[in-house]
C-alpha cells in the first residue's frame, strides 16, 4: 500500500491514546468524500463491523491488508478485484466516532503497523 486513501489531515495517529491502542490513523474528511484503495487486491470484507461501522478490508500481496472504516456508503463487495486508486466507498460517521473521518489501517499478516510508513 502507498499513498493517502482520502485527502485530508491526520487527526489521530497510530499508537497508544490514553489507555487504548489506536491501530490505525484517522484522516479528517467531510461526509461523502471518496475513499480510494491504496493498493491492488481483493475485497475480503465489506459491511458493518462493530465500532468500525461500515468497513472495507482489502487483501493484498505479501501478507498486507488495508482497512477503511466509518464509511457512509460502500462501493464494493466481497470478492471484488480492486486496483490502486479505485473508489471503494465514501467517508462518514458510522460506528463509534465523534465526527466525519476515515479510520485507515495497514496490517501485515493481520498485525497492525503504522500506516504513516506507507503514505
C-alpha distances in whole Angstrom, upper triangle without the diagonal:
4,7,9,10,13,16,18,18,17,20,20,17,16,19,23,25,28,29,25,22,19,16,14,14,16,16,20,20,23,24,23,20,17,14,11,8,5,5,8,10,13,14,16,17,18,21,23,22,25,24,20,22,21,17,15,13,10,10,8,10,11,11,8,8,8,11,13,16,20,19,23,22,20,19,18,20,19,19,17,15,12,11,8,11,13,15,15,17,19,19,22,24,24,25,25,25,27,26,23,20,16,15,11,10,8,10,11,14,14,15,13,12,12,9,11,10,6,8
4,7,9,12,14,15,16,16,19,19,17,16,20,23,25,28,29,26,23,20,17,14,14,16,15,18,19,22,23,22,19,17,14,11,9,5,7,10,13,16,17,19,20,21,24,25,24,26,25,22,24,22,19,17,15,13,14,12,13,14,15,11,12,10,13,14,17,20,20,23,23,21,20,20,22,22,21,20,17,14,12,9,10,13,15,16,18,19,19,22,24,25,26,26,25,27,25,23,19,16,16,12,12,10,13,14,17,18,17,15,13,12,9,9,9,5,5
4,7,9,10,12,13,13,17,17,16,16,20,23,24,28,29,26,23,20,18,14,13,14,13,15,16,19,20,20,16,14,12,10,9,6,9,12,15,18,18,21,21,21,24,25,24,26,25,21,23,22,19,17,16,15,16,15,16,18,18,15,14,12,14,14,17,19,19,22,21,20,20,20,22,23,23,21,19,15,13,10,9,13,14,15,16,17,17,20,22,24,25,25,24,25,23,20,17,14,15,12,12,12,15,17,20,20,20,17,15,13,10,9,10,7,4
4,5,7,9,10,10,14,15,14,15,19,22,22,26,27,24,22,18,16,13,11,11,9,12,12,15,17,16,13,12,9,8,9,7,10,14,16,18,18,20,20,20,22,23,22,24,22,19,20,19,17,15,16,15,17,16,19,20,20,16,15,12,13,11,14,16,16,18,19,18,18,19,21,22,23,21,19,16,14,11,10,12,12,13,14,14,13,17,19,20,22,22,20,21,19,16,13,11,12,9,11,12,15,18,21,20,20,17,15,13,9,9,11,8,6
4,7,9,12,12,14,15,15,16,19,22,23,26,27,24,22,18,16,13,11,11,9,11,11,14,14,13,10,9,5,5,6,6,10,13,14,16,15,17,17,16,18,19,19,21,20,16,17,16,13,12,13,12,15,15,18,20,19,15,13,10,10,8,11,13,12,15,15,14,14,15,18,19,20,18,17,13,12,9,8,10,9,10,10,11,10,14,16,18,19,20,18,20,18,15,11,9,10,8,10,11,15,18,20,19,19,17,16,14,11,12,14,11,9
4,6,9,10,13,15,15,17,21,23,23,26,28,25,23,19,18,14,12,10,7,9,7,10,12,11,7,7,5,6,9,9,13,16,18,19,18,20,19,18,19,20,20,22,20,17,17,16,15,14,15,16,19,19,22,23,23,19,17,13,13,10,12,13,12,14,14,14,15,16,19,21,22,20,20,16,15,12,10,11,10,11,10,9,9,12,15,17,19,19,17,18,16,12,9,8,10,10,13,14,18,21,24,22,22,19,19,17,13,13,16,14,11
4,7,10,12,15,16,18,22,24,23,27,29,26,24,20,20,16,13,11,8,8,7,10,12,12,8,9,9,10,12,12,16,19,21,23,22,24,23,22,23,23,23,25,23,20,20,19,18,18,19,19,22,22,25,26,26,22,20,17,16,14,15,15,14,16,17,18,18,20,23,25,26,24,23,19,18,15,12,14,13,14,14,12,11,14,16,19,21,21,19,19,16,13,10,10,13,12,16,17,21,24,27,25,25,22,21,18,15,14,17,15,11
4,7,9,12,13,16,20,22,21,24,26,24,22,19,19,15,12,9,6,5,6,9,12,13,10,11,11,13,15,15,19,22,24,25,24,26,24,23,24,24,23,24,22,19,20,19,19,19,20,21,24,24,27,28,27,23,21,18,17,14,15,15,15,17,18,19,20,22,25,27,28,26,26,22,21,18,16,18,16,17,16,13,11,13,15,18,20,20,17,16,14,11,9,9,12,12,15,18,21,24,27,26,25,21,20,17,15,13,17,16,12
4,6,9,11,14,17,19,18,21,24,22,20,17,17,14,10,8,5,5,8,11,14,16,13,15,14,16,17,17,20,24,25,27,26,27,26,25,25,25,24,25,22,19,21,21,20,21,22,23,25,25,28,28,27,24,22,19,18,16,16,16,17,19,21,22,23,25,28,29,31,29,28,25,24,21,19,21,19,20,18,16,14,15,16,19,20,19,16,16,14,12,10,10,12,12,15,17,21,24,27,26,24,20,19,16,14,12,16,15,12
4,6,7,10,13,15,14,18,20,18,16,13,14,11,7,6,4,6,9,13,16,17,15,16,15,16,17,16,20,23,24,26,25,26,24,24,24,23,22,23,19,17,19,20,19,19,20,21,23,24,26,26,25,22,20,17,16,14,14,15,16,19,21,22,23,25,27,28,30,28,28,24,24,21,19,21,20,20,19,17,14,15,16,18,19,18,15,15,13,12,9,9,10,10,13,15,18,21,25,23,21,17,16,13,11,10,13,14,11
4,7,10,13,14,12,15,18,16,15,12,14,11,8,5,6,6,10,13,15,18,16,18,16,19,20,19,23,26,27,28,26,27,25,24,24,23,22,21,18,16,18,20,19,20,21,23,25,26,29,29,27,24,22,19,17,15,15,14,16,19,21,23,25,26,28,29,31,30,30,27,27,24,22,24,22,21,20,18,14,15,14,17,17,15,12,12,11,11,9,10,10,12,14,17,20,23,26,24,22,18,17,14,13,12,16,17,15
4,7,9,10,9,12,15,13,11,8,10,8,6,5,7,9,13,16,17,20,18,20,18,19,20,19,22,26,26,27,25,26,24,24,23,22,20,20,16,15,18,19,18,20,20,22,24,25,27,27,25,22,20,17,16,15,14,14,17,20,22,23,25,26,28,28,30,30,30,27,27,24,23,25,23,22,21,19,16,16,15,17,17,14,12,12,12,13,10,10,9,11,12,15,17,21,23,21,19,15,15,12,12,11,15,16,15
4,7,9,9,12,14,12,10,7,9,7,5,7,9,12,15,18,20,22,20,21,18,19,19,18,21,24,25,26,25,25,24,24,24,23,21,21,18,16,19,20,19,20,19,21,22,23,25,24,23,20,18,16,15,15,15,16,19,22,24,24,26,27,28,28,30,29,29,26,26,23,23,24,23,22,22,21,18,19,18,19,19,17,15,15,16,16,13,12,10,10,11,13,15,18,21,19,16,13,11,8,9,8,12,13,13
4,7,9,12,13,11,8,5,6,5,5,9,11,15,18,21,22,24,22,22,19,20,19,18,20,23,23,25,23,23,22,23,23,22,20,20,17,16,19,20,18,19,18,19,20,21,23,22,20,17,16,14,14,14,15,17,19,23,25,24,26,26,27,27,28,28,28,25,25,23,23,25,24,22,22,22,19,20,19,20,19,17,16,17,18,18,15,13,10,10,9,10,12,15,17,16,13,9,8,6,7,8,11,12,13
4,7,10,10,8,5,5,6,8,9,12,15,18,21,24,25,27,25,26,23,24,23,21,23,26,26,27,26,25,24,25,25,24,21,20,18,17,21,22,20,21,20,22,22,23,25,23,21,19,18,17,16,17,17,19,22,25,27,27,29,29,30,29,31,31,31,28,29,26,27,28,27,26,25,25,22,23,22,22,20,18,17,19,20,20,18,16,13,13,12,13,14,16,18,16,13,10,9,8,11,11,13,15,16
4,6,7,6,4,6,9,10,11,13,17,19,23,25,26,29,27,28,25,26,26,24,26,30,29,30,28,27,26,27,27,25,22,20,18,18,21,24,22,24,23,25,25,26,28,27,24,22,21,20,19,20,19,20,23,26,29,29,31,31,32,31,33,33,34,31,32,29,30,31,30,28,28,27,24,24,22,22,20,17,17,18,20,21,19,18,15,16,15,16,17,19,21,19,15,13,13,12,14,15,17,19,20
4,6,5,6,6,10,11,11,12,16,17,21,23,24,27,26,27,25,27,26,25,28,31,30,31,29,28,27,27,26,24,21,20,16,17,20,23,22,24,23,26,27,28,30,29,27,24,23,21,19,20,18,19,22,25,28,28,31,31,32,32,34,34,34,32,33,30,30,31,30,28,27,26,23,22,20,21,18,15,15,15,17,19,17,17,15,16,16,18,19,22,23,21,18,15,15,14,16,16,19,21,21
4,6,8,10,13,15,15,16,19,20,24,26,27,30,29,31,28,30,30,29,31,34,34,34,32,31,29,30,29,26,23,21,18,19,22,25,25,27,26,29,30,32,34,32,30,28,26,24,23,23,21,21,25,28,30,31,34,34,35,35,37,37,38,36,37,34,34,35,33,31,30,29,26,25,22,23,20,17,16,16,19,21,20,20,18,19,19,21,22,25,26,24,21,18,19,18,20,20,22,25,25
4,7,10,13,15,16,17,21,23,26,28,29,31,31,32,29,31,30,30,32,34,33,34,32,30,28,29,28,25,22,20,17,19,22,25,24,26,26,28,29,31,33,32,29,27,26,24,22,23,21,22,25,28,31,31,34,34,34,34,36,37,37,36,37,35,35,35,34,32,31,30,27,26,23,23,20,17,17,18,21,23,22,22,19,20,19,21,21,24,25,22,19,17,18,18,20,21,23,25,26
4,6,9,12,14,15,19,20,23,26,26,28,28,29,26,28,27,26,28,31,30,30,28,26,24,25,24,22,19,17,14,15,19,21,21,23,22,25,26,27,29,28,25,23,22,21,19,19,18,19,22,25,27,28,31,31,31,30,32,33,34,32,33,31,31,32,31,28,27,27,24,23,20,20,17,14,15,16,19,21,19,19,15,17,16,18,18,20,21,19,16,14,15,15,17,19,21,23,23
4,6,9,11,13,17,19,22,25,25,27,26,27,24,25,24,23,25,28,27,27,25,24,23,24,23,21,18,17,14,15,18,21,19,21,20,22,23,24,26,25,22,20,19,17,16,17,16,18,21,24,26,26,29,29,29,28,30,31,31,29,30,28,29,29,28,26,25,25,22,22,20,20,17,15,16,17,19,20,18,17,14,14,13,14,14,17,18,16,13,10,12,12,14,16,17,19,20
4,6,7,9,13,16,19,21,22,24,23,23,20,21,21,20,22,25,24,25,23,22,20,21,21,19,16,15,13,12,16,18,16,18,17,19,21,22,24,23,21,18,17,15,13,14,13,15,18,21,23,23,26,26,26,26,28,28,28,26,27,25,25,26,25,23,22,22,19,19,17,17,15,13,13,15,16,17,14,13,10,10,10,12,13,16,18,15,12,9,10,10,11,13,15,17,17
4,7,10,13,16,19,22,22,23,22,22,19,19,18,17,19,22,21,21,20,19,18,19,19,18,15,15,13,12,15,17,14,15,14,16,17,18,20,20,17,15,13,11,10,12,12,14,17,21,22,22,24,23,24,23,24,25,25,23,24,22,23,24,23,20,20,21,18,19,18,18,16,14,15,17,18,18,15,13,9,9,7,9,9,12,14,11,9,6,7,8,9,12,13,14,15
4,7,10,13,16,19,19,20,19,19,15,16,15,14,17,19,19,20,19,18,17,18,19,18,15,16,14,11,15,16,13,14,13,15,16,17,20,19,17,14,12,10,9,10,10,13,15,19,20,20,22,21,22,22,24,23,23,21,22,19,20,21,20,18,18,18,16,17,16,16,15,14,14,16,16,16,12,10,6,5,4,7,9,13,15,13,11,7,8,7,6,9,11,12,12
4,6,10,13,16,17,19,17,17,14,15,15,14,17,20,21,22,20,20,19,19,20,19,17,18,15,13,16,16,14,15,15,17,18,19,22,22,20,16,15,12,11,10,10,12,14,18,20,20,22,22,23,24,25,25,24,22,22,19,19,20,19,18,17,17,14,15,15,16,16,14,13,14,14,13,10,8,6,5,7,9,12,15,18,16,14,11,10,8,7,8,11,12,11
4,6,9,12,14,16,14,15,13,15,16,15,18,22,22,23,21,21,20,19,19,18,17,17,14,12,14,15,14,15,16,18,20,21,24,25,23,19,17,13,12,10,9,10,12,15,17,18,20,21,23,24,26,25,25,22,22,20,19,20,18,17,16,14,11,12,12,14,14,13,10,11,11,10,6,6,4,6,9,12,15,19,21,19,18,14,14,12,10,11,14,14,13
4,6,10,12,13,11,12,11,13,14,14,18,21,22,23,21,22,21,20,20,20,19,19,17,14,16,16,15,16,17,18,21,22,24,25,24,20,18,14,13,11,11,11,12,15,17,18,19,21,23,24,26,25,25,21,21,18,17,18,16,16,14,13,10,11,12,15,15,15,12,13,11,9,5,5,7,8,11,14,17,21,23,21,20,17,16,14,11,11,15,14,12
4,7,10,12,10,12,12,15,17,17,21,24,25,26,24,25,23,21,21,20,20,20,17,15,16,16,16,18,19,21,24,25,28,29,28,24,21,18,16,13,12,11,12,14,17,18,20,22,24,26,28,27,27,24,24,21,19,20,17,17,15,12,9,10,11,14,16,15,12,11,9,7,4,7,9,11,14,17,21,24,27,25,24,20,20,17,15,15,18,18,15
4,7,8,6,9,10,13,16,17,20,23,24,25,23,24,22,20,20,20,20,21,18,16,16,16,16,17,19,21,24,25,28,30,28,25,22,18,16,13,12,11,11,12,14,16,17,20,23,25,27,25,25,22,22,20,17,18,15,15,13,10,7,8,10,13,16,16,13,13,9,6,5,7,10,12,16,19,22,26,28,26,26,22,22,20,17,17,21,19,16
4,6,6,10,11,15,18,19,23,25,26,26,24,26,24,21,20,20,21,21,19,17,16,16,17,18,21,23,26,27,31,33,31,28,25,21,19,15,14,12,11,11,13,16,17,20,23,26,28,26,27,24,24,22,19,19,16,16,13,9,7,7,9,13,16,16,13,13,9,6,7,9,13,15,19,22,25,29,31,29,29,25,26,23,21,21,24,23,20
4,6,9,11,14,18,20,23,25,25,25,22,24,21,18,18,17,19,19,17,15,14,13,15,16,20,22,25,27,30,32,31,27,24,20,18,14,13,10,8,7,10,13,15,18,21,23,26,24,25,23,23,22,19,18,15,14,11,7,5,5,7,10,14,15,12,13,9,6,8,9,13,15,19,22,25,29,31,28,28,25,26,24,22,23,26,24,22
4,6,9,12,16,18,21,23,23,23,20,23,20,17,17,17,19,20,19,17,15,13,14,15,19,20,24,25,29,31,30,26,23,20,18,14,13,11,8,7,8,11,12,15,18,21,24,21,23,20,21,19,16,15,12,12,8,5,5,6,10,12,15,17,15,16,13,9,10,11,14,16,19,22,25,28,30,28,29,26,27,25,22,23,26,24,22
4,6,10,13,15,19,20,21,22,20,22,20,18,18,19,20,22,20,17,16,14,15,15,18,19,23,23,27,29,28,25,22,18,16,13,13,12,9,9,10,12,12,15,19,21,23,21,21,18,19,17,14,13,10,11,8,5,5,8,12,14,17,19,16,17,13,10,9,9,13,14,18,20,23,27,29,27,27,24,25,23,20,20,23,21,18
4,6,10,13,15,17,18,19,17,20,18,16,17,18,20,22,21,17,16,14,14,13,16,16,20,20,24,26,26,22,19,16,15,11,13,12,10,10,10,10,10,13,16,19,20,18,18,15,15,13,10,9,6,8,6,5,7,10,14,15,18,20,18,19,16,13,11,10,13,14,17,19,22,25,27,25,26,23,24,22,19,20,22,19,17
4,7,9,12,14,15,16,14,17,15,14,15,17,17,20,19,15,15,12,11,10,12,13,16,17,20,23,22,18,16,12,11,8,10,11,9,10,10,9,9,11,15,17,18,16,16,13,13,11,9,8,6,6,5,5,7,10,14,15,17,19,17,19,16,13,10,8,11,10,13,15,18,21,23,21,22,20,20,19,15,17,19,16,14
4,6,9,11,12,14,13,16,15,14,16,18,19,22,21,17,18,15,13,11,12,11,14,14,18,20,20,16,14,11,11,9,12,14,12,14,13,11,10,11,14,16,17,14,13,10,9,7,5,5,4,6,7,9,10,14,17,18,20,22,20,22,20,16,14,11,13,11,13,14,17,19,22,21,22,19,19,18,15,16,18,14,13
4,6,7,9,10,10,13,14,13,16,18,18,21,21,17,18,15,13,10,10,8,11,11,14,16,16,13,11,8,9,9,12,15,13,16,15,12,11,11,13,14,14,12,11,7,7,5,5,6,7,6,9,11,13,16,19,19,21,22,22,24,22,19,16,12,13,11,12,11,14,16,18,18,19,17,17,17,13,15,16,13,12
4,7,9,12,12,15,16,16,19,21,20,23,23,19,20,18,15,12,11,9,11,10,12,15,15,11,10,8,10,10,14,17,16,19,18,16,15,14,17,17,17,15,13,10,8,5,6,8,10,10,13,14,15,19,21,21,22,24,23,25,23,20,17,13,14,10,11,10,13,14,17,17,18,16,15,14,11,12,13,9,9
4,6,10,11,14,16,16,20,22,22,25,24,21,22,20,16,13,12,9,9,7,9,12,13,10,9,9,12,12,16,20,18,21,20,17,16,15,16,16,15,13,11,8,6,4,7,9,12,12,15,17,18,22,24,24,25,26,26,28,26,23,20,17,16,13,13,11,13,14,16,16,18,16,16,16,13,15,14,11,11
4,7,10,13,15,16,20,22,22,26,26,22,23,21,17,14,12,8,8,6,8,12,13,11,10,10,13,14,18,21,20,22,20,17,15,14,15,14,13,11,8,5,4,5,8,9,12,12,15,18,20,23,26,25,26,28,28,30,29,26,23,19,19,16,15,13,15,15,17,17,19,19,18,19,16,18,18,14,15
4,7,9,12,14,17,20,20,23,24,21,22,19,16,12,10,6,5,5,7,11,11,9,8,9,12,14,17,20,19,22,20,16,15,12,13,11,10,8,6,5,7,8,11,11,13,12,15,18,20,23,25,24,25,27,27,30,29,26,23,19,19,16,15,13,13,14,15,15,18,18,18,19,17,20,19,16,17
4,6,9,11,15,18,18,22,23,20,20,17,14,10,9,5,5,7,10,13,12,11,9,10,12,14,17,20,18,21,18,15,13,10,10,8,6,6,5,6,9,11,13,12,13,11,15,18,20,22,25,23,23,26,27,30,29,26,23,20,19,17,16,15,15,15,15,15,18,18,20,21,19,22,22,19,20
4,6,7,11,14,14,18,20,16,16,14,11,7,6,4,6,9,12,15,14,12,9,10,10,11,14,16,15,17,15,11,11,8,7,5,5,5,7,7,11,12,14,12,12,9,12,16,17,19,21,19,20,23,23,27,26,23,21,17,17,15,14,14,14,16,16,15,18,18,19,21,19,22,22,19,20
4,7,10,13,13,16,18,15,16,14,11,8,6,6,6,10,13,15,13,12,9,10,10,12,14,17,16,19,17,13,14,10,8,5,6,8,10,11,14,16,17,15,16,12,14,18,19,21,22,20,19,22,23,27,26,24,22,18,17,15,14,14,13,15,14,12,16,16,19,21,19,23,23,20,22
4,7,9,9,13,15,12,12,10,7,5,5,7,9,13,16,18,16,14,11,10,9,10,11,14,13,16,14,11,12,9,7,5,8,10,12,13,16,17,18,16,15,12,13,16,17,18,19,16,16,18,20,24,23,21,20,16,15,14,14,14,14,16,16,13,16,16,19,21,19,23,24,21,22
4,7,9,12,14,11,10,7,6,5,7,9,12,15,19,21,19,17,13,12,10,10,10,12,10,12,10,7,9,7,6,6,9,10,13,13,16,17,17,15,13,10,10,13,14,15,16,14,14,17,19,22,21,19,18,15,15,14,15,16,17,19,19,17,19,19,21,22,20,24,25,22,23
4,6,10,12,10,8,5,5,7,9,12,15,19,22,24,22,20,16,15,12,11,10,10,10,11,9,8,11,10,8,9,13,13,16,16,20,20,20,18,16,12,11,13,14,14,14,11,11,15,17,20,20,18,17,15,15,15,16,18,19,21,21,18,21,20,23,24,22,25,27,25,25
4,6,9,7,5,4,6,9,11,15,17,21,24,26,23,21,18,16,12,11,9,9,9,11,11,10,14,13,12,13,16,17,20,20,23,23,23,20,18,14,13,14,14,13,12,9,8,12,14,17,18,17,16,15,14,15,16,19,19,22,22,19,21,20,23,24,22,25,27,26,26
4,6,5,5,6,6,9,10,14,16,20,23,24,21,19,16,14,11,11,8,9,11,13,13,13,16,15,14,14,17,18,21,20,23,23,23,22,19,16,15,16,15,14,13,10,8,10,13,17,18,17,16,14,13,14,14,17,17,20,19,16,17,17,20,21,20,23,25,24,24
4,5,6,8,9,13,14,18,20,23,26,27,24,22,19,17,14,13,10,10,12,14,15,16,19,19,18,18,21,22,25,24,27,26,26,25,22,19,17,18,16,15,13,9,6,8,11,15,17,17,16,15,13,15,16,19,19,22,22,18,19,18,21,22,21,24,27,26,26
4,5,9,10,13,15,18,21,24,27,28,24,22,19,17,13,12,9,8,12,14,16,16,20,20,20,20,23,24,26,25,27,26,26,25,22,19,17,17,15,13,11,8,4,5,8,12,13,14,14,13,11,14,14,18,18,22,22,18,18,17,20,20,20,22,25,24,24
4,6,6,10,11,15,18,20,24,25,22,19,16,13,10,9,5,6,9,11,13,13,17,17,17,17,20,21,22,21,23,22,22,21,19,16,14,14,12,11,9,7,5,6,8,12,13,12,11,10,8,10,11,15,16,19,20,16,17,15,17,18,17,20,22,21,21
4,6,10,12,16,19,22,26,27,24,22,18,15,12,10,6,5,7,9,10,11,15,15,15,16,20,20,22,21,23,23,22,21,18,15,12,12,11,9,8,5,4,7,9,12,13,12,12,11,10,13,14,17,19,22,23,19,20,18,21,21,20,22,25,24,23
4,7,10,14,17,20,24,26,23,20,17,14,11,8,6,5,5,7,7,7,11,12,12,13,17,17,19,18,20,20,19,17,15,11,9,10,10,9,9,6,7,11,12,15,14,13,12,11,11,12,14,17,18,22,22,19,21,19,21,22,20,22,25,23,23
4,7,10,13,16,20,22,19,17,13,10,7,6,4,6,6,9,9,8,11,10,11,11,14,14,16,15,18,17,17,15,13,10,9,10,10,11,11,9,9,12,13,17,16,14,13,10,9,10,11,14,15,18,19,16,17,16,18,19,17,20,22,20,20
4,7,10,13,17,19,17,14,10,8,6,5,7,9,8,11,10,8,9,8,8,9,11,11,13,11,14,14,14,13,11,8,8,11,11,13,14,13,13,16,16,20,19,16,14,11,11,10,11,12,13,16,17,15,16,15,17,18,16,19,21,18,18
4,7,10,13,15,13,11,7,6,4,6,9,12,12,15,14,11,12,10,10,9,11,11,12,11,14,14,15,14,13,10,11,14,15,16,17,16,16,18,18,22,21,19,17,13,12,10,9,10,10,13,13,11,13,13,15,16,14,18,19,16,17
4,6,10,13,11,9,5,5,7,9,12,15,14,17,16,13,13,10,10,9,9,9,9,8,10,11,13,12,12,10,12,15,16,19,20,19,19,21,22,25,24,22,19,15,14,11,10,10,10,12,13,12,14,14,15,17,14,18,18,15,17
4,7,9,8,6,4,7,9,12,15,19,18,21,20,17,16,13,13,11,10,11,10,10,12,12,15,14,16,13,16,19,20,22,24,22,22,24,25,28,27,25,22,18,17,14,12,10,9,10,10,10,13,13,15,17,15,19,18,15,18
4,7,7,5,5,8,11,14,17,21,20,24,22,19,18,16,16,14,12,12,10,10,10,10,14,14,16,15,18,21,22,24,26,25,25,26,27,30,29,27,23,20,18,15,13,10,10,10,10,11,14,14,15,16,15,18,16,14,16
4,6,6,8,11,15,17,21,25,24,27,26,23,22,19,19,17,15,15,13,12,12,13,16,17,19,18,21,24,25,28,30,29,28,30,30,33,32,30,27,23,22,18,16,13,12,10,10,13,15,16,16,18,16,19,17,15,17
4,6,9,12,16,19,22,26,26,30,28,25,25,22,22,20,18,19,16,16,16,16,19,20,22,21,24,27,27,30,31,30,30,31,31,34,34,32,28,24,22,19,16,12,11,8,8,11,13,14,14,17,16,19,16,14,18
4,7,10,13,17,20,24,24,28,27,24,24,21,20,18,17,18,16,16,17,17,20,20,22,20,23,25,26,28,29,28,27,28,28,32,31,30,26,23,20,17,14,10,8,5,5,8,10,12,12,15,15,18,16,15,18
4,7,10,14,17,21,21,24,24,21,21,19,19,17,16,17,15,14,15,14,17,17,19,17,20,22,22,25,26,25,24,25,25,28,28,26,23,19,17,13,10,7,6,5,6,8,9,10,10,12,11,15,13,11,14
4,7,10,13,17,17,21,20,17,18,16,16,14,14,14,13,12,14,13,15,15,16,14,16,19,19,21,22,21,21,22,22,25,25,23,20,16,14,11,8,6,5,7,8,7,9,9,10,13,11,15,14,12,14
4,7,10,14,14,18,17,15,16,14,15,14,15,14,14,12,13,12,13,14,14,12,13,15,15,18,19,18,18,19,19,22,21,19,16,12,10,7,5,5,6,9,11,10,11,9,10,11,9,13,13,11,12
4,6,10,11,15,15,13,14,13,14,13,15,15,15,13,15,14,15,14,14,11,12,13,13,15,16,14,14,15,16,19,18,16,13,10,8,6,5,7,8,12,13,11,12,10,12,12,10,14,15,13,14
4,7,7,11,11,10,12,12,13,14,16,15,16,14,15,14,14,13,11,9,9,10,9,11,12,12,12,14,14,16,15,13,10,7,6,5,7,9,12,15,17,14,15,13,14,14,12,15,17,15,14
4,5,9,10,10,13,13,14,15,18,18,19,17,19,17,17,16,14,11,9,10,8,9,9,8,8,10,10,13,13,11,9,6,5,7,9,12,14,18,19,16,17,14,16,16,14,17,19,18,17
4,7,9,10,14,15,16,17,20,20,21,20,21,20,19,18,15,13,10,9,7,5,5,5,6,8,7,10,10,8,7,6,7,9,12,16,18,21,23,20,20,17,19,19,17,19,22,21,20
4,6,7,10,12,14,16,19,18,19,17,19,18,17,15,12,10,6,5,4,5,7,6,9,11,11,13,12,9,8,7,9,11,14,17,19,22,24,21,22,20,21,21,18,20,23,21,20
4,7,10,13,15,17,20,19,21,19,21,21,19,17,13,11,7,6,5,4,6,6,10,13,12,14,12,9,10,10,12,14,17,20,23,26,27,25,26,23,25,24,22,24,26,24,23
4,7,9,11,14,17,16,18,17,19,19,17,14,11,9,5,5,7,8,10,9,12,16,15,18,16,13,13,12,14,15,18,21,23,26,27,24,26,24,26,25,23,25,27,25,24
4,6,8,11,14,12,14,13,16,16,15,12,9,6,4,7,9,10,13,12,14,17,17,20,18,15,15,13,14,15,17,19,21,24,25,22,24,23,24,24,22,24,26,23,22
4,7,11,13,10,12,11,13,14,13,9,7,5,5,8,11,13,16,15,18,21,21,23,21,18,17,15,17,17,18,20,22,24,25,23,26,24,26,26,22,25,26,23,23
4,7,9,7,9,9,12,14,13,10,8,6,7,11,14,16,18,17,19,22,22,25,23,20,19,16,17,17,18,19,20,22,23,21,24,23,24,25,22,25,26,23,23
4,6,6,9,10,14,16,16,13,12,9,10,14,16,18,20,18,19,22,23,26,25,22,21,18,19,18,19,19,20,22,22,20,23,23,25,26,23,27,27,25,25
4,6,9,11,14,17,18,15,14,11,13,17,19,20,22,19,20,23,24,28,27,24,23,20,19,18,18,18,18,20,19,18,21,21,23,25,23,26,27,24,25
4,6,9,13,16,17,15,15,13,15,19,21,23,25,23,23,26,28,31,30,27,25,22,22,20,20,19,19,20,19,18,22,22,24,26,24,27,27,24,25
4,6,10,13,14,11,12,10,13,17,20,22,24,22,24,26,27,30,29,26,24,21,21,19,19,19,19,21,21,20,23,23,24,26,23,26,26,23,24
4,7,10,12,10,12,11,14,18,21,23,26,25,26,28,29,32,30,27,25,21,22,19,19,18,19,19,20,20,23,23,23,25,22,25,24,21,22
4,7,8,6,9,8,12,16,18,21,24,23,24,27,27,29,28,24,22,19,19,17,17,16,17,18,19,19,22,21,22,22,19,22,22,18,18
4,6,6,9,10,14,17,19,22,25,25,26,29,28,31,29,25,23,19,20,17,18,16,18,19,21,21,23,22,22,22,19,21,20,17,17
4,6,9,10,13,16,18,21,24,24,26,27,27,29,27,23,20,17,18,15,16,14,17,18,20,20,21,20,19,19,16,17,17,13,13
4,6,9,12,13,15,19,22,23,25,26,25,27,25,21,18,16,17,15,16,16,19,20,23,22,24,22,21,20,17,18,18,15,13
4,6,9,12,14,18,21,21,23,26,25,27,24,21,19,16,17,16,17,17,19,21,23,23,24,23,23,22,19,20,21,17,16
4,6,8,11,14,18,18,20,23,22,24,21,18,16,13,16,14,17,17,20,22,24,23,25,23,23,22,19,20,22,19,17
4,7,10,13,16,16,18,20,20,22,20,17,15,12,14,13,15,16,18,20,22,20,22,20,21,21,18,20,22,19,18
4,7,9,13,12,15,18,17,19,17,14,12,10,12,13,15,17,19,22,24,22,23,21,22,22,19,21,23,20,19
4,7,10,11,14,16,15,17,14,10,10,9,12,13,16,18,21,24,26,24,25,22,23,22,19,21,23,21,19
4,7,9,12,14,12,13,10,7,6,6,9,11,15,17,20,24,26,23,24,21,22,21,18,19,22,20,18
4,6,9,11,9,11,8,5,6,7,10,13,16,19,22,26,27,25,25,22,23,22,20,21,25,23,21
4,7,8,6,8,6,5,7,9,10,14,17,20,23,26,28,25,25,22,24,23,21,22,25,24,23
4,7,7,10,9,9,10,10,11,14,16,20,22,25,26,23,23,21,23,23,21,23,26,25,24
4,6,9,10,11,11,11,11,14,16,19,20,24,25,21,22,20,22,22,21,23,26,25,25
4,7,9,11,11,12,11,14,16,19,21,24,25,22,21,19,21,21,20,22,25,25,24
4,6,8,8,10,10,13,16,19,21,25,26,23,22,20,21,20,19,21,24,24,23
4,7,9,12,12,16,18,22,24,28,30,26,25,22,24,22,21,22,26,26,24
4,6,10,11,15,18,22,24,28,30,27,26,23,24,22,21,21,25,24,23
4,7,10,13,17,20,23,27,29,26,25,22,23,21,19,20,23,22,20
4,7,9,13,16,19,23,25,23,22,19,19,18,15,16,20,19,17
4,6,10,13,16,20,22,19,19,16,17,15,13,14,17,16,14
4,7,10,13,17,19,16,16,13,14,12,11,13,16,15,14
4,7,10,14,16,14,14,10,11,10,7,10,13,11,11
4,6,10,13,10,10,7,8,8,6,10,11,10,11
4,7,10,9,8,6,6,7,5,9,9,8,10
4,6,5,5,4,6,8,8,12,12,11,14
4,5,5,7,7,10,11,14,12,12,15
4,6,9,10,14,14,18,16,16,19
4,7,9,13,13,17,16,16,19
4,6,10,12,15,14,15,18
4,7,8,12,12,12,15
4,6,9,8,10,12
4,5,6,8,10
4,5,5,7
4,5,5
4,6
4
